[in-house]
Amino acid sequence: MALSFHQAMEAFKPRLPLGVGFSGGADSTALLLACAAMWPGQVVALHVHHGLQAAADGFEAHCRKLCAHLDIPLRLAHVDARGVSGQSPEDAARRSRYAAFRQLATEGPELGSVALAQHADDQVETLLLALSRGAGLPGLSAMPATWQRDGLIYYRPLLQVSGLALRDYLREHQQVWVEDPTNTDVQLTRNRIRAHLLPALEACFTSFRDTFARSAAHAAEAQSLLQELAATDLARLTSSTDPSTSDAFILLQALQELSRLRQTNVLRHWLVMCHGTQASAAQMHELLDQVSACTTRGHRLHIKVGEGFVERQGVHLRWYN
Protein backbone atom coordinates (compact mmCIF):
# COMPACT_ATOMS: atom_id res chain seq x y z
CA MET A 1 0.00 0.00 0.00
CA ALA A 2 1.32 3.44 -0.92
CA LEU A 3 2.10 5.70 2.01
CA SER A 4 2.23 9.44 2.37
CA PHE A 5 5.58 10.90 3.34
CA HIS A 6 4.31 11.61 6.87
CA GLN A 7 2.95 8.06 7.27
CA ALA A 8 6.26 6.56 6.20
CA MET A 9 8.22 8.70 8.64
CA GLU A 10 5.84 7.91 11.51
CA ALA A 11 6.42 4.19 10.87
CA PHE A 12 10.21 4.60 10.75
CA LYS A 13 11.89 3.36 13.96
CA PRO A 14 15.67 3.42 13.42
CA ARG A 15 18.45 2.68 15.84
CA LEU A 16 19.85 5.99 17.09
CA PRO A 17 22.04 7.93 16.61
CA LEU A 18 21.18 7.92 12.92
CA GLY A 19 23.22 8.82 9.87
CA VAL A 20 21.37 10.00 6.76
CA GLY A 21 22.96 9.63 3.35
CA PHE A 22 22.80 13.19 2.04
CA SER A 23 23.62 14.09 -1.56
CA GLY A 24 21.88 17.47 -1.55
CA GLY A 25 19.20 16.22 -3.95
CA ALA A 26 15.46 16.39 -3.29
CA ASP A 27 15.02 12.87 -1.92
CA SER A 28 17.84 12.90 0.62
CA THR A 29 17.04 16.51 1.60
CA ALA A 30 13.45 15.56 2.46
CA LEU A 31 14.62 12.54 4.48
CA LEU A 32 17.28 14.54 6.34
CA LEU A 33 14.87 17.33 7.27
CA ALA A 34 12.21 14.92 8.52
CA CYS A 35 14.68 12.81 10.52
CA ALA A 36 16.28 15.88 12.12
CA ALA A 37 12.82 17.15 13.12
CA MET A 38 11.84 13.79 14.65
CA TRP A 39 15.11 13.11 16.50
CA PRO A 40 16.82 16.46 17.17
CA GLY A 41 20.45 16.08 18.18
CA GLN A 42 20.45 12.40 17.13
CA VAL A 43 20.90 12.81 13.37
CA VAL A 44 24.10 13.27 11.33
CA ALA A 45 24.25 13.99 7.59
CA LEU A 46 26.69 11.81 5.61
CA HIS A 47 27.89 13.23 2.28
CA VAL A 48 30.10 11.25 -0.11
CA HIS A 49 31.99 13.20 -2.78
CA HIS A 50 32.45 10.66 -5.60
CA GLY A 51 34.62 12.87 -7.77
CA LEU A 52 32.87 11.67 -10.93
CA GLN A 53 31.52 14.96 -12.28
CA ALA A 54 32.36 18.65 -12.24
CA ALA A 55 29.20 19.46 -10.26
CA ALA A 56 30.36 17.38 -7.26
CA ASP A 57 32.14 20.32 -5.61
CA GLY A 58 28.91 22.33 -5.87
CA PHE A 59 26.94 19.49 -4.24
CA GLU A 60 29.36 19.48 -1.31
CA ALA A 61 29.19 23.26 -0.91
CA HIS A 62 25.39 23.13 -0.91
CA CYS A 63 25.37 20.36 1.72
CA ARG A 64 27.77 22.29 3.93
CA LYS A 65 25.67 25.45 3.71
CA LEU A 66 22.33 23.71 4.36
CA CYS A 67 23.60 21.66 7.31
CA ALA A 68 25.17 24.74 8.87
CA HIS A 69 21.87 26.62 8.44
CA LEU A 70 19.86 23.77 10.00
CA ASP A 71 22.49 23.06 12.70
CA ILE A 72 22.80 19.42 11.59
CA PRO A 73 26.25 17.82 11.96
CA LEU A 74 27.79 16.92 8.60
CA ARG A 75 30.45 14.27 7.97
CA LEU A 76 32.20 14.28 4.57
CA ALA A 77 34.15 11.65 2.65
CA HIS A 78 36.02 12.01 -0.64
CA VAL A 79 36.34 8.74 -2.57
CA ASP A 80 37.71 7.55 -5.90
CA ALA A 81 34.68 5.87 -7.45
CA ARG A 82 36.13 5.21 -10.89
CA GLY A 83 36.38 1.46 -10.30
CA VAL A 84 38.58 -1.11 -12.00
CA SER A 85 38.55 -2.55 -15.51
CA GLY A 86 35.41 -4.60 -16.13
CA GLN A 87 33.50 -3.06 -13.21
CA SER A 88 30.38 -1.03 -13.97
CA PRO A 89 30.43 2.65 -12.91
CA GLU A 90 27.29 2.07 -10.82
CA ASP A 91 28.85 -0.85 -8.93
CA ALA A 92 32.10 1.04 -8.36
CA ALA A 93 30.24 4.07 -6.98
CA ARG A 94 28.03 1.88 -4.77
CA ARG A 95 30.98 -0.01 -3.27
CA SER A 96 32.94 3.16 -2.57
CA ARG A 97 29.85 4.80 -1.07
CA TYR A 98 29.23 1.97 1.41
CA ALA A 99 32.90 1.94 2.40
CA ALA A 100 32.66 5.68 3.02
CA PHE A 101 29.51 5.27 5.15
CA ARG A 102 31.31 2.68 7.28
CA GLN A 103 34.22 5.10 7.76
CA LEU A 104 31.99 8.10 8.51
CA ALA A 105 29.91 6.13 11.01
CA THR A 106 32.93 5.92 13.33
CA GLU A 107 34.12 9.51 13.00
CA GLY A 108 32.89 11.02 16.23
CA PRO A 109 30.14 9.35 18.26
CA GLU A 110 29.50 6.01 16.52
CA LEU A 111 26.27 5.80 14.58
CA GLY A 112 23.79 3.01 15.16
CA SER A 113 22.32 3.00 11.66
CA VAL A 114 22.14 4.77 8.31
CA ALA A 115 19.00 5.82 6.39
CA LEU A 116 18.95 6.12 2.61
CA ALA A 117 16.35 8.01 0.59
CA GLN A 118 15.41 5.64 -2.25
CA HIS A 119 11.66 5.83 -2.84
CA ALA A 120 8.86 3.99 -4.66
CA ASP A 121 9.86 5.25 -8.12
CA ASP A 122 13.45 4.09 -7.54
CA GLN A 123 12.11 0.68 -6.51
CA VAL A 124 10.08 0.38 -9.72
CA GLU A 125 13.10 1.41 -11.81
CA THR A 126 15.24 -1.21 -10.06
CA LEU A 127 12.67 -3.93 -10.74
CA LEU A 128 12.34 -2.95 -14.41
CA LEU A 129 16.12 -2.96 -14.82
CA ALA A 130 16.25 -6.44 -13.27
CA LEU A 131 13.55 -7.68 -15.65
CA SER A 132 15.38 -6.19 -18.64
CA ARG A 133 18.52 -8.12 -17.67
CA GLY A 134 16.73 -11.43 -17.15
CA ALA A 135 17.52 -11.39 -13.44
CA GLY A 136 16.62 -14.17 -11.04
CA LEU A 137 14.93 -13.84 -7.68
CA PRO A 138 17.71 -11.78 -6.05
CA GLY A 139 17.33 -9.10 -8.73
CA LEU A 140 13.54 -9.27 -8.82
CA SER A 141 13.49 -8.74 -5.04
CA ALA A 142 14.64 -5.19 -5.84
CA MET A 143 15.85 -3.10 -2.89
CA PRO A 144 15.33 -4.28 0.70
CA ALA A 145 13.80 -1.92 3.25
CA THR A 146 16.41 -2.86 5.85
CA TRP A 147 19.65 -4.88 5.91
CA GLN A 148 23.05 -5.07 7.58
CA ARG A 149 26.43 -4.44 5.99
CA ASP A 150 29.88 -4.04 7.57
CA GLY A 151 28.37 -3.90 11.05
CA LEU A 152 25.88 -1.13 10.20
CA ILE A 153 22.10 -1.35 9.97
CA TYR A 154 20.72 0.34 6.86
CA TYR A 155 17.16 1.52 6.27
CA ARG A 156 15.17 2.68 3.27
CA PRO A 157 12.07 4.10 4.97
CA LEU A 158 10.61 5.73 1.82
CA LEU A 159 10.19 2.73 -0.51
CA GLN A 160 6.40 3.14 -0.40
CA VAL A 161 6.47 6.91 -1.04
CA SER A 162 6.49 8.47 -4.51
CA GLY A 163 9.21 10.89 -5.58
CA LEU A 164 6.53 13.53 -6.20
CA ALA A 165 5.42 13.31 -2.55
CA LEU A 166 8.96 14.07 -1.40
CA ARG A 167 9.16 17.18 -3.57
CA ASP A 168 5.75 18.30 -2.34
CA TYR A 169 7.08 18.03 1.23
CA LEU A 170 10.08 20.21 0.35
CA ARG A 171 7.88 22.81 -1.31
CA GLU A 172 5.65 22.91 1.77
CA HIS A 173 8.74 23.73 3.82
CA GLN A 174 10.14 26.12 1.18
CA GLN A 175 13.34 24.11 1.06
CA VAL A 176 15.64 24.18 -1.97
CA TRP A 177 17.69 21.27 -3.26
CA VAL A 178 20.24 20.62 -6.00
CA GLU A 179 19.53 18.70 -9.20
CA ASP A 180 22.14 16.23 -10.44
CA PRO A 181 22.68 17.16 -14.12
CA THR A 182 23.06 13.46 -15.03
CA ASN A 183 19.42 12.87 -14.02
CA THR A 184 18.29 14.24 -17.39
CA ASP A 185 20.78 12.22 -19.45
CA VAL A 186 18.56 9.75 -21.32
CA GLN A 187 21.65 7.86 -22.48
CA LEU A 188 21.47 6.27 -19.03
CA THR A 189 18.97 3.40 -18.88
CA ARG A 190 17.54 4.35 -15.49
CA ASN A 191 16.83 7.86 -16.75
CA ARG A 192 15.08 6.53 -19.86
CA ILE A 193 12.87 4.41 -17.62
CA ARG A 194 12.07 7.47 -15.51
CA ALA A 195 11.36 9.71 -18.48
CA HIS A 196 9.43 7.30 -20.70
CA LEU A 197 8.27 4.12 -18.95
CA LEU A 198 7.03 5.50 -15.63
CA PRO A 199 4.61 8.00 -17.25
CA ALA A 200 3.30 5.21 -19.50
CA LEU A 201 2.80 2.91 -16.52
CA GLU A 202 1.05 5.71 -14.63
CA ALA A 203 -1.37 6.11 -17.57
CA CYS A 204 -2.11 2.37 -17.88
CA PHE A 205 -1.83 1.11 -14.29
CA THR A 206 -2.39 3.84 -11.71
CA SER A 207 -1.46 1.50 -8.82
CA PHE A 208 1.70 0.15 -10.43
CA ARG A 209 3.95 1.28 -7.56
CA ASP A 210 1.94 -0.83 -5.11
CA THR A 211 1.60 -3.88 -7.35
CA PHE A 212 5.26 -3.85 -8.40
CA ALA A 213 6.27 -3.55 -4.74
CA ARG A 214 4.13 -6.59 -3.90
CA SER A 215 5.76 -8.60 -6.68
CA ALA A 216 9.21 -7.62 -5.40
CA ALA A 217 8.17 -8.63 -1.87
CA HIS A 218 6.97 -12.04 -3.12
CA ALA A 219 10.29 -12.55 -4.91
CA ALA A 220 12.17 -11.58 -1.74
CA GLU A 221 10.19 -14.14 0.30
CA ALA A 222 10.92 -16.88 -2.22
CA GLN A 223 14.60 -15.94 -2.29
CA SER A 224 14.73 -16.07 1.51
CA LEU A 225 13.38 -19.63 1.45
CA LEU A 226 15.96 -20.62 -1.19
CA GLN A 227 18.72 -19.16 0.97
CA GLU A 228 17.54 -21.18 3.96
CA LEU A 229 17.57 -24.34 1.84
CA ALA A 230 21.00 -23.48 0.45
CA ALA A 231 22.43 -22.91 3.94
CA THR A 232 21.07 -26.29 5.06
CA ASP A 233 22.50 -28.05 2.00
CA LEU A 234 25.85 -26.28 2.31
CA ALA A 235 26.22 -27.44 5.91
CA ARG A 236 25.77 -31.04 4.68
CA LEU A 237 28.08 -30.69 1.67
CA THR A 238 31.15 -29.08 3.23
CA SER A 239 34.03 -30.63 5.11
CA SER A 240 34.59 -27.47 7.16
CA THR A 241 33.22 -27.02 10.67
CA ASP A 242 32.23 -23.51 9.59
CA PRO A 243 30.64 -23.69 6.11
CA SER A 244 30.79 -19.90 5.68
CA THR A 245 34.61 -19.81 5.60
CA SER A 246 36.76 -19.62 2.49
CA ASP A 247 38.25 -23.09 3.17
CA ALA A 248 34.82 -24.75 2.91
CA PHE A 249 35.26 -27.42 0.20
CA ILE A 250 32.25 -29.08 -1.39
CA LEU A 251 31.94 -32.87 -1.11
CA LEU A 252 31.46 -33.89 -4.74
CA GLN A 253 29.50 -37.11 -4.22
CA ALA A 254 27.09 -35.48 -1.79
CA LEU A 255 26.54 -32.64 -4.27
CA GLN A 256 25.78 -35.12 -7.06
CA GLU A 257 23.01 -36.66 -4.95
CA LEU A 258 21.02 -33.41 -5.12
CA SER A 259 18.75 -32.41 -7.98
CA ARG A 260 20.26 -30.05 -10.56
CA LEU A 261 18.14 -27.17 -9.25
CA ARG A 262 19.37 -27.71 -5.69
CA GLN A 263 22.93 -28.00 -6.97
CA THR A 264 22.53 -24.61 -8.63
CA ASN A 265 21.05 -23.10 -5.48
CA VAL A 266 23.72 -24.39 -3.09
CA LEU A 267 26.64 -23.64 -5.43
CA ARG A 268 25.52 -20.04 -5.91
CA HIS A 269 25.18 -19.72 -2.13
CA TRP A 270 28.64 -21.25 -1.60
CA LEU A 271 30.27 -18.91 -4.10
CA VAL A 272 28.69 -15.79 -2.59
CA MET A 273 28.90 -16.63 1.12
CA CYS A 274 32.32 -18.27 1.14
CA HIS A 275 34.13 -16.53 -1.69
CA GLY A 276 32.29 -13.28 -2.43
CA THR A 277 31.87 -14.07 -6.12
CA GLN A 278 29.06 -14.96 -8.51
CA ALA A 279 28.81 -17.27 -11.50
CA SER A 280 27.22 -16.21 -14.77
CA ALA A 281 24.42 -18.37 -16.14
CA ALA A 282 26.80 -19.87 -18.72
CA GLN A 283 29.46 -20.61 -16.08
CA MET A 284 26.94 -22.28 -13.80
CA HIS A 285 25.56 -24.39 -16.65
CA GLU A 286 29.07 -25.57 -17.52
CA LEU A 287 29.93 -26.26 -13.88
CA LEU A 288 26.81 -28.39 -13.40
CA ASP A 289 27.57 -30.37 -16.55
CA GLN A 290 31.10 -30.99 -15.31
CA VAL A 291 29.84 -32.06 -11.88
CA SER A 292 27.48 -34.54 -13.54
CA ALA A 293 30.35 -35.94 -15.64
CA CYS A 294 32.63 -36.55 -12.64
CA THR A 295 31.87 -40.28 -12.33
CA THR A 296 35.42 -41.63 -12.20
CA ARG A 297 38.30 -40.96 -9.83
CA GLY A 298 40.50 -39.57 -12.56
CA HIS A 299 38.00 -37.10 -14.06
CA ARG A 300 39.45 -33.58 -13.85
CA LEU A 301 37.36 -30.44 -13.36
CA HIS A 302 38.80 -26.95 -13.74
CA ILE A 303 36.67 -24.09 -15.06
CA LYS A 304 36.44 -20.32 -14.73
CA VAL A 305 33.69 -19.29 -12.29
CA GLY A 306 33.14 -15.70 -11.21
CA GLU A 307 36.46 -14.00 -10.48
CA GLY A 308 38.31 -17.30 -9.98
CA PHE A 309 38.22 -21.01 -10.72
CA VAL A 310 36.46 -24.13 -9.47
CA GLU A 311 38.50 -27.31 -9.59
CA ARG A 312 38.24 -30.87 -8.36
CA GLN A 313 40.65 -31.99 -5.64
CA GLY A 314 40.05 -35.65 -4.94
CA VAL A 315 36.57 -35.97 -3.42
CA HIS A 316 36.12 -32.19 -3.13
CA LEU A 317 35.38 -29.11 -5.17
CA ARG A 318 37.30 -25.95 -4.26
CA TRP A 319 37.21 -22.38 -5.51
CA TYR A 320 40.28 -20.17 -5.72
CA ASN A 321 41.51 -17.04 -7.47
N, C-alpha and C positions, 0 to 999 in steps of 0.2 A: 504494500500500500504506500502510495506517495505521501510524503510528510511535508509540512511547511518547515521553513527554516527554524522557527521558534520551537516547533514540536521536536525536531531532530536534536536541537541543543538541550531541551529539557530532558530528553532520554539519555543524553551522553553523560556517562559516569566514569571519567578517567581516573587513573592513579596520579596523584599529585605529588610534587610539583610537575607541571605539564609543559613540554616544549611544543611549539606549533611551527611546522614548516612554513616559512613565510617568504614568498618570492616577490611580493609587492603587487601581484596581480589581484583581480577581483575576488577570486575564490578564497585564496589564503588570507586576504585582507578581512573578508567577512568572518571567517573562522577565528582569526586572531582577535578581532574586536569583541566578538561574542564570548569567547573564552575568557578574555581579560575582564569583561564585565561580570561574568559568573564567578570567577575565582580570582579576585584582585590580590596581587602580590604573590600569586602562585603560578603565574604564566610567564614563559620566556619565549621570545621569537627567535627562530633559528633560520638564518639566511645562508644559502650556499651559492657562492659565486663560481659558476662553472667555467668561465673564461672562453665560452664558445661563440660569443657574438659581441659586436661593438657596444650594444645597448646594455651589457651586463654591468658596467660601471654606473650607469644611470639608475638601474634597478637597485643597486646597493645604496646609492645616495638617497634614493626615495625611501628605502626601508629605514635607514638611519634617521632621516628627518621625521618620519611618521612615528617611529617608536619613541624618539625623544619627546615629541609633542604629546604622546599618550602616556608617557612615563612607563613604558613597557621595556624591560631589559632585552637587549638584542645581543645574540652571539653570532659571530660571522666566521665562515670558513671559505678559503680560496682553494679550489681543487683543479687538477688537470683532468678534464673529462673527455679527452680526445680518444682514449681507448687504444687497443692494440690491433694489429692487422687481423682482419677477419671478424672483428667484433663490431656489432651494430652501434651507431652513435647513441641510440636510445638506451641500450644495455650498458654501455660505458658510462653514460651520465647517471643512470640509476645506481650502478654499483658505487660510483664515487660519491653520490649523494648520501647513500646509507652509511658509508664509511665516515663521512663528515658528520652526520647526525650522531653517530656513536661517539665521535671525538667531542663534539659540542656538548653532549649530555653530561660530560664529566668536567667541563670547564666551569668552575664555581660549584655551588650546591648541586649535587647530582640529581638529574631529572628521573622521575618515575616512569614517564611515558612520553610519547610523541604523537601528536595529531596531525593528519594530513587532510587536505581540502578537496580531494577528488569527490565528484558529485554524480548524480544519476546520469547525466549526459556522458560523462567520462566512462561510466560503467557500460553504457550501451555501446560506445565507440570501441571499448576493449573487447566486448563480446563479438561485435561485427568483425573486428580485425582477426580474432581467433577463428571465426567461421571462414573468413576469406583464406586463411592459411591451412585449413583442414585440421585444426587443432583437435586434440583429444579432450578428455574430461578436465585435466588441469587447466587448459586454456579456456574451455567453455565455462569454468567456474568463475571466470573474470576476477575481479579484485575482492579480496576478503575484507570484511569490516574491521576485523582485529586479528593480530598475529604477533609473534615474537621473533626478534632477529637480533643477534649479537647482544643478548641480555636486556634488550629494550622491548617494552610493549608498545605496539603501534596501533593507532585507531584511524578509521575513516568514518567519522560520524555523519557525513553528509551524503552517503550513497543513495539515499531515497529522496534527495532534494534536487530540484532542477537548477541548472546554472542561472536561469532567469530569476529564480527566487532569491538567489544570493545577490544578484545585482540590484534587485528591488530593495533588499535590506540595506545595501550601501547607499542607495539614493535616499532612502528614508532618513539615514543618519548623515546625509550630505558629506559622505566620505569619498575621496578620490582614490584612484588606483592607477597602476601603470598597465599598458597593454604590450604584451610581447609581440614584436613585429612579425615573428615567424608564425603567429597564429593565423595569419591571413594568407600564408603561402600554400596554395592548393597543390603544389608539387608534393607535399607531404600527405600521405594517405589518411592520417587521422584528421587532417584539416578538410580533405575532400569529403570525408564522411560527415563532418560537422556542417559543412556548407551545403551539401547536396542531399545526402541520405536522411539526416535527421528531420529536415523540413518535410520530405516526402513521407516518412513514417508518421510524423505528426498529422499529416493530412489523411492518411489511410487508417491509422490505428492510434487513436488519441490516448490510449492507455499503454502504449508500447513500453514506456519506462518501467511500469509495474510488471507487465507480463515478461519482459526480457529479464528483469531482476529475479522473478520467480524461476525462470528456466535456469539462470546461472546458479541459484540456490539449490535447485534439484541436482545439477551437475556436481556442485560442491559436496552434497550429501553422498552421492554415488562414489565420488572420488575418495571421500573419507573412508567409506566401507572397503574400497579396494586397497587403500593404504593399510587398514587394519589387517586384511587378509595377507597382504604382502609382508608385513612385519611378522606375522605368525609363521608364514612359509619360510622367511629368511632365517628365523631362529632355528628352524628344523634343518635347513640346508647348509649352514655354516659350521665350520670346525672351531670357530672362535667362541670364547666364553662371552664376549661382547660383540654381537653381530653388527653393531653400528661402527666398528673400527675399521681402519683401512686395511688391516691384515685379515679381514674376514674373507676366507676362501669358500667358494661354493662347491659342495659335494656333487659331483657330476651325476652319479647314478640316482641320487635322491631327486635331483632336478628333472631327470628324464622321466621319473615316475609321475610327474605332474602333467596336466593337460597343457597344450601349447599356449592357451590364453593365460593360464596361471604362471607358466614359465615367463611369458612376456611381462606380466605384472610384477613378479618378484625380481626379475633381472633389472627392470627399470628402477625399482625401489633400491636395490643393491647398489646400482651405479650412482644414484643421487645421494643416498644416505651415507654410503661408505667412501665414495670417491669424488663426490661433487661434480659429476659429469652426466651427460645425457646422450643416448644413442638416437640417431636418426631412424626413421622408419625403415630405410634400406639396410642400415647396419643391423638393426634388431632382427629383421627378416633373415639376413645372412647368418647371424649368430645362432638363431634358433635352428636353421637348417644344419649348421655345423654340429650343434649339440645333438641333434637327432642322429647324425651320421657317426657319432663317436661310439661305435659298438665293439671296437677291438682295443686292446691295450696299447697298440702302437699307433693309433690314429691321432695325428697332430691337429691342433686347433690354434690358430694365431690370426686374429683379424683386428682391423682398426675399429674402435668403438669410442665415440665421443672424442675426448682429447687425448686418448691413450690407446691401449691394446688389451684385448682379452686373449689369454692363452691357456692351454691345458697344461697342468703340471701333475702328472700321475692321475690320481682320482679326483683332482680339484680343478676348478676354474679360478684364475686370478686375473685382476686388472692392474695394469701399471702404465706409467707414462714416462 
